[in-house]
Amino acid sequence: MFLMKIPLYFILILVYLSLINTHLLQKLQDKLKNVANKKFGFGKSSYDYEETMLFPDVGFEKKDGDWRLNLHGWRFKISKRNKFLGESSSSIAQRLARLVASSEQIVYFNDSFRRDRLKPFMVQDKPYEKIQIEIGNQTFSTKTDSEGQFRTSFLLKNADIQMLKNNGQIAYRAIGDNNDTSRGIVYLLERKGLSVISDIDDTIKISEVVDKIRLMANTFIHKFRVVTGMPEIYRTWQEKHNCTFHYLSAMPDQLYAVTKDFIDDQEFPEGSFHMRHFRWASASIFNFVHSHDTKMHKINHLRYFIYNSVRQLILVGDSGELDPEIYGLIAQKYPRRVHSIFIRAVKGEKGNEERFLKAFKDIPTEKWMIFTNPEQLPKDLSPRKITT
């Protein structure tokens, strides 16, 4: 009875001032939204501005001819009270310190950060929210996790896929609890074929991940710079072999939108994206990129492709991260599935250096290559005869 005497808007304010993201609190927030909407005519958008970012993923053809579609999205909230970043200046400063790693570096960068690149780091994850998925005339449901992310998969009959597919893709809609709608894409992978799995930073985009200051500047300040020649070689591979492309990166998925713009602007082939979600427990972007979790992120996604198809993989990376060691491990464990490995030498290293010989031990030399100039890469990637 006591609660009935308290104005609803006051309850809403108290709830939203809390910074505790628990499952119980989320349920309470959802109930309050519904009451406000039904009894008082408040539209949810009057106090909440939520969005869903959908990352292009893949669908695998199964042995029986049907398909498993994989979907990945992120649900977050932007405050209307601060059009710049959505948080107080003190919160922004704290988060910048996490991103950059030290106050000295923040001073060094001054006020030159690009807002479009910072903004996705300043939003609030929306945990435990129900998301409705519509694929054709079929409806599914899923729920975000504690970080506002959802990763799910659905089985569809081949007949449905054939009706819905367009240029090797399936489109779908994700509907949030505010009835807001986002559109996503799933790239369809037949069981056999050729797939290029490419790193992004220092493989196709210059990021200088081995240097803390330069990594930060190239990520949040400077215009993205392409590795000259890489768009052309990727387009050549696609035209000659109809291979699919999948961008497997150590960088935060908060940077997906600006990275996708870069891919499109440079006319790289379209493809799926597999990035990591930046967590504020990480000391900095530099530590995040070079962490053990990043290594496992790449290994797990490579296995994900191997376990769900019999496609041959072309692995492209660089020497600034652990790509040689990761790709070498995969090639040693699954030799029949790795077509080729190409590593861009960011410091001009040679292929006979000890690091590469160790990483690619027992892997035939014709299967791997260290390059400094994309012109050195072969244009013909005809599928090899599968051997053990």
MISE-567544 format. One record per residue (C-alpha): x, y, z; residue number from 1; chain. Coordinates in nm, 2 decimals. Layout:
BEGIN
       u       v       w   nr  kette
       X       Y       Z  NUM      A
...
END
This chain:
BEGIN
       u       v       w   nr  kette
    0.00    0.00    0.00    1      A
    0.29    0.23    0.08    2      A
    0.43    0.19   -0.27    3      A
    0.09    0.29   -0.42    4      A
    0.13    0.64   -0.26    5      A
    0.47    0.71   -0.42    6      A
    0.46    0.86   -0.76    7      A
    0.57    0.62   -1.03    8      A
    0.81    0.86   -1.18    9      A
    0.99    0.89   -0.85   10      A
    1.03    0.51   -0.82   11      A
    1.17    0.50   -1.18   12      A
    1.42    0.77   -1.09   13      A
    1.54    0.57   -0.78   14      A
    1.57    0.25   -0.98   15      A
    1.77    0.41   -1.26   16      A
    2.00    0.59   -1.02   17      A
    2.12    0.26   -0.90   18      A
    2.43    0.13   -1.07   19      A
    2.38   -0.24   -0.97   20      A
    2.32   -0.45   -1.27   21      A
    2.15   -0.76   -1.12   22      A
    1.90   -1.00   -1.27   23      A
    1.65   -0.90   -1.00   24      A
    1.69   -0.53   -1.07   25      A
    1.64   -0.58   -1.44   26      A
    1.32   -0.76   -1.38   27      A
    1.20   -0.48   -1.16   28      A
    1.29   -0.22   -1.42   29      A
    1.10   -0.41   -1.69   30      A
    0.79   -0.43   -1.47   31      A
    0.81   -0.06   -1.39   32      A
    0.84    0.02   -1.77   33      A
    0.53   -0.18   -1.84   34      A
    0.33   -0.02   -1.56   35      A
    0.43    0.33   -1.67   36      A
    0.33    0.25   -2.03   37      A
    0.00    0.09   -1.96   38      A
   -0.14    0.29   -1.66   39      A
    0.01    0.63   -1.72   40      A
    0.06    0.64   -2.09   41      A
    0.43    0.70   -2.07   42      A
    0.61    0.58   -2.38   43      A
    0.92    0.38   -2.30   44      A
    1.12    0.60   -2.52   45      A
    1.04    0.90   -2.29   46      A
    1.29    0.77   -2.03   47      A
    1.49    0.51   -2.22   48      A
    1.68    0.50   -2.54   49      A
    1.80    0.15   -2.62   50      A
    1.97    0.01   -2.92   51      A
    2.08   -0.33   -3.05   52      A
    2.39   -0.37   -3.25   53      A
    2.39   -0.68   -3.46   54      A
    2.72   -0.84   -3.58   55      A
    2.73   -1.02   -3.91   56      A
    2.77   -1.39   -3.84   57      A
    2.76   -1.72   -4.03   58      A
    2.52   -2.01   -4.10   59      A
    2.65   -2.36   -4.15   60      A
    2.51   -2.62   -4.38   61      A
    2.47   -2.94   -4.19   62      A
    2.53   -3.29   -4.31   63      A
    2.16   -3.35   -4.36   64      A
    2.12   -3.04   -4.57   65      A
    1.95   -2.82   -4.32   66      A
    2.12   -2.51   -4.17   67      A
    2.23   -2.38   -3.84   68      A
    2.22   -2.00   -3.83   69      A
    2.44   -1.82   -3.57   70      A
    2.34   -1.48   -3.44   71      A
    2.53   -1.23   -3.23   72      A
    2.41   -0.90   -3.09   73      A
    2.47   -0.64   -2.82   74      A
    2.19   -0.45   -2.64   75      A
    2.28   -0.12   -2.48   76      A
    2.13    0.20   -2.35   77      A
    2.23    0.56   -2.44   78      A
    2.12    0.84   -2.20   79      A
    1.94    1.13   -2.36   80      A
    2.07    1.36   -2.09   81      A
    2.42    1.37   -2.23   82      A
    2.42    1.39   -2.61   83      A
    2.80    1.37   -2.62   84      A
    2.88    1.04   -2.45   85      A
    2.59    0.95   -2.22   86      A
    2.77    0.97   -1.89   87      A
    2.90    1.23   -1.65   88      A
    3.24    1.39   -1.70   89      A
    3.39    1.20   -1.41   90      A
    3.27    0.87   -1.54   91      A
    3.41    0.96   -1.89   92      A
    3.75    1.04   -1.73   93      A
    3.75    0.71   -1.54   94      A
    3.66    0.51   -1.85   95      A
    3.92    0.69   -2.06   96      A
    4.18    0.60   -1.80   97      A
    4.08    0.24   -1.84   98      A
    4.10    0.26   -2.22   99      A
    4.43    0.44   -2.24  100      A
    4.60    0.29   -1.93  101      A
    4.74    0.60   -1.76  102      A
    4.66    0.97   -1.69  103      A
    4.98    1.07   -1.85  104      A
    4.87    0.92   -2.18  105      A
    4.53    1.10   -2.15  106      A
    4.71    1.43   -2.11  107      A
    4.93    1.34   -2.41  108      A
    4.63    1.28   -2.63  109      A
    4.46    1.60   -2.50  110      A
    4.11    1.64   -2.65  111      A
    4.18    1.48   -2.98  112      A
    3.98    1.16   -2.94  113      A
    3.72    1.10   -3.21  114      A
    3.38    1.09   -3.04  115      A
    3.23    0.84   -3.28  116      A
    3.49    0.59   -3.17  117      A
    3.47    0.66   -2.79  118      A
    3.09    0.67   -2.77  119      A
    3.03    0.29   -2.79  120      A
    3.25    0.25   -2.48  121      A
    3.04    0.50   -2.28  122      A
    2.70    0.33   -2.31  123      A
    2.54    0.11   -2.05  124      A
    2.50   -0.26   -2.13  125      A
    2.14   -0.39   -2.10  126      A
    2.16   -0.74   -1.93  127      A
    1.89   -1.01   -1.92  128      A
    1.66   -0.85   -2.18  129      A
    1.44   -1.06   -2.40  130      A
    1.51   -1.02   -2.77  131      A
    1.26   -1.14   -3.04  132      A
    1.42   -1.28   -3.36  133      A
    1.22   -1.28   -3.68  134      A
    1.36   -1.49   -3.98  135      A
    1.11   -1.49   -4.26  136      A
    0.78   -1.59   -4.11  137      A
    0.94   -1.77   -3.81  138      A
    0.99   -1.62   -3.47  139      A
    1.24   -1.71   -3.21  140      A
    1.34   -1.56   -2.88  141      A
    1.67   -1.52   -2.69  142      A
    1.80   -1.32   -2.40  143      A
    2.10   -1.10   -2.33  144      A
    2.36   -1.20   -2.08  145      A
    2.51   -1.00   -1.80  146      A
    2.70   -0.78   -2.05  147      A
    2.40   -0.71   -2.28  148      A
    2.53   -0.97   -2.53  149      A
    2.34   -1.25   -2.70  150      A
    2.49   -1.54   -2.89  151      A
    2.25   -1.79   -3.01  152      A
    2.17   -2.03   -3.30  153      A
    1.86   -2.16   -3.47  154      A
    1.80   -2.46   -3.70  155      A
    1.62   -2.39   -4.03  156      A
    1.51   -2.63   -4.30  157      A
    1.70   -2.61   -4.63  158      A
    1.37   -2.54   -4.81  159      A
    1.32   -2.23   -4.59  160      A
    1.68   -2.12   -4.65  161      A
    1.64   -2.15   -5.03  162      A
    1.33   -1.93   -5.02  163      A
    1.49   -1.66   -4.79  164      A
    1.85   -1.64   -4.91  165      A
    1.96   -1.35   -5.12  166      A
    2.32   -1.34   -5.27  167      A
    2.44   -1.60   -5.01  168      A
    2.29   -1.42   -4.71  169      A
    1.99   -1.44   -4.48  170      A
    1.85   -1.12   -4.33  171      A
    1.67   -1.12   -4.00  172      A
    1.52   -0.87   -3.75  173      A
    1.59   -0.83   -3.38  174      A
    1.31   -0.66   -3.18  175      A
    1.39   -0.52   -2.84  176      A
    1.16   -0.47   -2.54  177      A
    1.08   -0.12   -2.65  178      A
    0.97   -0.26   -2.99  179      A
    1.27   -0.11   -3.15  180      A
    1.39   -0.31   -3.45  181      A
    1.74   -0.38   -3.59  182      A
    1.83   -0.57   -3.90  183      A
    2.11   -0.83   -3.92  184      A
    2.28   -1.05   -4.17  185      A
    2.39   -1.42   -4.16  186      A
    2.64   -1.53   -4.43  187      A
    2.56   -1.88   -4.55  188      A
    2.85   -2.13   -4.57  189      A
    2.80   -2.45   -4.77  190      A
    2.98   -2.75   -4.63  191      A
    3.26   -2.75   -4.89  192      A
    3.44   -2.44   -5.02  193      A
    3.72   -2.20   -4.94  194      A
    3.70   -1.94   -4.66  195      A
    3.95   -1.66   -4.58  196      A
    3.98   -1.59   -4.21  197      A
    4.15   -1.26   -4.17  198      A
    4.28   -1.06   -3.87  199      A
    4.22   -0.69   -3.90  200      A
    4.47   -0.48   -3.71  201      A
    4.82   -0.47   -3.87  202      A
    4.69   -0.73   -4.12  203      A
    4.46   -0.51   -4.33  204      A
    4.45   -0.19   -4.12  205      A
    4.76   -0.02   -3.97  206      A
    4.72   -0.02   -3.59  207      A
    5.07   -0.07   -3.46  208      A
    4.95   -0.29   -3.18  209      A
    5.30   -0.35   -3.03  210      A
    5.32    0.01   -2.92  211      A
    5.08    0.14   -2.65  212      A
    5.08    0.51   -2.76  213      A
    5.05    0.44   -3.13  214      A
    4.79    0.17   -3.08  215      A
    4.57    0.42   -2.89  216      A
    4.63    0.70   -3.14  217      A
    4.56    0.48   -3.44  218      A
    4.24    0.34   -3.27  219      A
    4.09    0.66   -3.13  220      A
    4.25    0.96   -3.30  221      A
    4.39    0.91   -3.65  222      A
    4.21    0.82   -3.96  223      A
    4.22    0.45   -4.02  224      A
    4.49    0.36   -4.27  225      A
    4.48    0.06   -4.50  226      A
    4.76   -0.18   -4.56  227      A
    4.82   -0.09   -4.92  228      A
    4.74   -0.38   -5.16  229      A
    4.53   -0.59   -4.92  230      A
    4.19   -0.49   -5.06  231      A
    4.30   -0.58   -5.41  232      A
    4.44   -0.92   -5.32  233      A
    4.13   -1.01   -5.12  234      A
    3.90   -0.90   -5.41  235      A
    4.11   -1.11   -5.65  236      A
    4.07   -1.42   -5.43  237      A
    3.70   -1.36   -5.41  238      A
    3.66   -1.32   -5.78  239      A
    3.88   -1.62   -5.87  240      A
    3.76   -1.87   -5.61  241      A
    3.43   -1.74   -5.47  242      A
    3.57   -1.77   -5.12  243      A
    3.39   -1.63   -4.82  244      A
    3.55   -1.38   -4.58  245      A
    3.55   -1.37   -4.20  246      A
    3.71   -1.09   -4.00  247      A
    3.85   -1.24   -3.67  248      A
    3.99   -0.96   -3.46  249      A
    4.13   -0.91   -3.11  250      A
    3.98   -0.56   -3.10  251      A
    3.66   -0.47   -2.90  252      A
    3.33   -0.52   -3.07  253      A
    3.24   -0.17   -2.95  254      A
    3.45   -0.06   -3.26  255      A
    3.25   -0.28   -3.50  256      A
    3.06    0.01   -3.66  257      A
    3.37    0.22   -3.75  258      A
    3.56   -0.09   -3.85  259      A
    3.28   -0.20   -4.08  260      A
    3.28    0.15   -4.24  261      A
    3.66    0.11   -4.30  262      A
    3.61   -0.23   -4.46  263      A
    3.34   -0.09   -4.69  264      A
    3.53    0.23   -4.77  265      A
    3.84    0.04   -4.87  266      A
    3.62   -0.21   -5.07  267      A
    3.73   -0.52   -4.89  268      A
    3.49   -0.82   -4.95  269      A
    3.19   -0.83   -4.72  270      A
    3.20   -1.09   -4.45  271      A
    3.12   -1.19   -4.09  272      A
    3.28   -1.02   -3.79  273      A
    3.41   -1.20   -3.48  274      A
    3.54   -0.95   -3.22  275      A
    3.56   -0.94   -2.84  276      A
    3.35   -0.73   -2.60  277      A
    3.57   -0.49   -2.40  278      A
    3.52   -0.54   -2.03  279      A
    3.61   -0.26   -1.78  280      A
    3.81   -0.51   -1.57  281      A
    4.07   -0.49   -1.85  282      A
    4.36   -0.25   -1.77  283      A
    4.36   -0.10   -2.11  284      A
    4.30   -0.17   -2.48  285      A
    4.67   -0.27   -2.51  286      A
    4.64   -0.53   -2.24  287      A
    4.30   -0.64   -2.37  288      A
    4.44   -0.70   -2.72  289      A
    4.75   -0.89   -2.59  290      A
    4.57   -1.10   -2.33  291      A
    4.54   -1.48   -2.30  292      A
    4.17   -1.44   -2.35  293      A
    4.23   -1.29   -2.70  294      A
    4.44   -1.59   -2.79  295      A
    4.16   -1.82   -2.68  296      A
    3.90   -1.61   -2.86  297      A
    4.08   -1.67   -3.19  298      A
    4.15   -2.04   -3.13  299      A
    3.79   -2.10   -3.03  300      A
    3.65   -1.93   -3.34  301      A
    3.89   -2.12   -3.57  302      A
    3.77   -2.44   -3.42  303      A
    3.41   -2.31   -3.46  304      A
    3.46   -2.30   -3.84  305      A
    3.64   -2.64   -3.84  306      A
    3.39   -2.83   -3.64  307      A
    3.09   -2.70   -3.84  308      A
    3.20   -2.76   -4.20  309      A
    3.46   -2.93   -4.41  310      A
    3.57   -2.60   -4.58  311      A
    3.94   -2.53   -4.63  312      A
    4.07   -2.23   -4.45  313      A
    4.31   -1.96   -4.56  314      A
    4.45   -1.79   -4.24  315      A
    4.58   -1.43   -4.28  316      A
    4.74   -1.25   -3.98  317      A
    5.04   -1.05   -3.87  318      A
    5.35   -1.08   -3.65  319      A
    5.24   -0.81   -3.41  320      A
    5.01   -1.04   -3.22  321      A
    5.02   -1.42   -3.17  322      A
    4.88   -1.51   -3.51  323      A
    5.18   -1.72   -3.61  324      A
    5.15   -1.93   -3.30  325      A
    4.77   -1.96   -3.31  326      A
    4.76   -2.04   -3.68  327      A
    5.05   -2.29   -3.65  328      A
    4.87   -2.47   -3.37  329      A
    4.55   -2.50   -3.57  330      A
    4.74   -2.62   -3.88  331      A
    4.92   -2.88   -3.67  332      A
    4.60   -3.01   -3.52  333      A
    4.39   -2.99   -3.83  334      A
    4.63   -3.03   -4.13  335      A
    4.36   -3.13   -4.38  336      A
    4.16   -2.82   -4.31  337      A
    4.42   -2.54   -4.34  338      A
    4.49   -2.45   -4.70  339      A
    4.74   -2.17   -4.64  340      A
    4.88   -1.94   -4.38  341      A
    5.00   -1.58   -4.46  342      A
    5.16   -1.36   -4.20  343      A
    5.24   -1.00   -4.26  344      A
    5.58   -0.91   -4.10  345      A
    5.51   -0.58   -3.93  346      A
    5.88   -0.53   -3.85  347      A
    6.02   -0.67   -4.18  348      A
    6.10   -1.01   -4.03  349      A
    6.21   -1.29   -4.25  350      A
    6.06   -1.63   -4.28  351      A
    6.37   -1.81   -4.15  352      A
    6.35   -1.65   -3.81  353      A
    6.33   -1.88   -3.51  354      A
    5.99   -1.76   -3.40  355      A
    5.83   -1.86   -3.73  356      A
    6.02   -2.19   -3.76  357      A
    5.90   -2.29   -3.42  358      A
    5.54   -2.18   -3.48  359      A
    5.52   -2.37   -3.81  360      A
    5.72   -2.67   -3.71  361      A
    5.61   -2.99   -3.90  362      A
    5.39   -2.78   -4.14  363      A
    5.49   -2.81   -4.51  364      A
    5.67   -2.49   -4.62  365      A
    5.44   -2.45   -4.92  366      A
    5.15   -2.40   -4.67  367      A
    5.29   -2.09   -4.50  368      A
    5.44   -1.76   -4.60  369      A
    5.58   -1.45   -4.43  370      A
    5.53   -1.14   -4.64  371      A
    5.60   -0.76   -4.61  372      A
    5.42   -0.65   -4.93  373      A
    5.08   -0.79   -5.04  374      A
    5.22   -0.81   -5.39  375      A
    5.41   -1.12   -5.27  376      A
    5.09   -1.30   -5.20  377      A
    4.97   -1.56   -5.46  378      A
    4.67   -1.47   -5.66  379      A
    4.57   -1.83   -5.72  380      A
    4.44   -2.02   -5.42  381      A
    4.28   -2.32   -5.59  382      A
    4.17   -2.57   -5.33  383      A
    4.45   -2.83   -5.26  384      A
    4.40   -3.20   -5.26  385      A
    4.32   -3.29   -4.90  386      A
    4.60   -3.49   -4.74  387      A
    4.66   -3.62   -4.40  388      A
END
